[in-house]
Structures are given as structure tokens and as C-alpha cells.
């Protein structure tokens, strides 16, 4: 399979607080494969939900 994936172009990643642990797993995977990434948050498990009306 011919891939056009460029390891030097960063992958954009982000999550809300519920996906934080999955995002951390993804970061570990990307780092192990030496794939650059840009993390757009969140940066903790603190709730980032919009308020209920």
C-alpha cells in the first residue's frame, strides 16, 4: 500500500475531559512511532462541559 503520510507534518489532536486518558494513550503511541503532533487540549481531567440550561 502506498501511503502519503508524512511523519514530519504534525497530527492535530484534542479531546474533552472524558477523552483525556485516550488522548494520552494516543500521544504515547505517536511518540513511540516518532510522529509529530500538536496537542490542542484539554490538558487535564477537569470538566470542560458547557453549563446545563
The 8 nearest C-alpha neighbors of each residue, nearest first, counted from 0:
[[1, 2, 3, 4, 5, 6, 32, 34],
 [0, 2, 3, 4, 5, 6, 7, 8],
 [3, 1, 4, 0, 5, 6, 8, 7],
 [2, 4, 5, 1, 6, 0, 8, 7],
 [3, 5, 2, 6, 8, 7, 1, 34],
 [4, 6, 7, 8, 3, 9, 2, 34],
 [7, 5, 34, 8, 4, 35, 9, 33],
 [6, 8, 5, 35, 9, 34, 4, 33],
 [9, 7, 6, 5, 35, 10, 36, 34],
 [10, 8, 36, 35, 37, 7, 11, 34],
 [9, 11, 36, 37, 35, 12, 8, 34],
 [12, 10, 37, 36, 38, 9, 13, 39],
 [13, 11, 38, 39, 37, 10, 36, 14],
 [14, 12, 39, 40, 38, 41, 22, 11],
 [15, 13, 18, 41, 19, 40, 16, 22],
 [14, 16, 17, 18, 41, 19, 47, 13],
 [15, 17, 44, 19, 18, 46, 45, 47],
 [18, 16, 15, 19, 44, 14, 20, 46],
 [19, 17, 21, 14, 16, 15, 20, 22],
 [18, 20, 22, 16, 21, 17, 14, 44],
 [21, 19, 23, 22, 18, 24, 17, 44],
 [22, 20, 24, 18, 23, 19, 25, 14],
 [21, 23, 25, 19, 24, 20, 18, 26],
 [22, 24, 26, 20, 25, 21, 19, 27],
 [25, 23, 21, 27, 22, 26, 28, 20],
 [24, 26, 22, 28, 23, 27, 29, 21],
 [25, 27, 23, 29, 28, 24, 30, 22],
 [28, 26, 24, 30, 25, 29, 31, 23],
 [27, 29, 25, 31, 26, 30, 24, 32],
 [30, 28, 34, 26, 32, 31, 27, 33],
 [29, 31, 33, 27, 32, 28, 34, 26],
 [32, 30, 28, 33, 29, 27, 34, 26],
 [31, 33, 29, 30, 34, 28, 27, 6],
 [34, 32, 30, 31, 29, 35, 6, 28],
 [35, 33, 29, 6, 32, 30, 36, 7],
 [36, 34, 9, 7, 10, 33, 6, 8],
 [37, 35, 9, 10, 11, 38, 34, 12],
 [36, 38, 11, 9, 10, 12, 39, 35],
 [39, 37, 12, 40, 13, 11, 36, 41],
 [38, 40, 13, 12, 37, 41, 11, 14],
 [41, 39, 42, 13, 38, 14, 15, 12],
 [40, 42, 43, 15, 14, 16, 13, 39],
 [41, 43, 40, 44, 19, 39, 16, 45],
 [44, 42, 45, 41, 16, 19, 40, 46],
 [43, 45, 16, 19, 46, 17, 42, 41],
 [46, 44, 43, 16, 47, 41, 42, 15],
 [47, 45, 16, 48, 44, 15, 17, 43],
 [46, 48, 16, 45, 15, 49, 41, 44],
 [49, 47, 46, 50, 15, 16, 51, 45],
 [48, 50, 51, 47, 46, 52, 15, 16],
 [49, 51, 48, 52, 47, 46, 45, 15],
 [52, 50, 49, 48, 47, 46, 15, 16],
 [51, 50, 49, 48, 47, 46, 15, 16]]
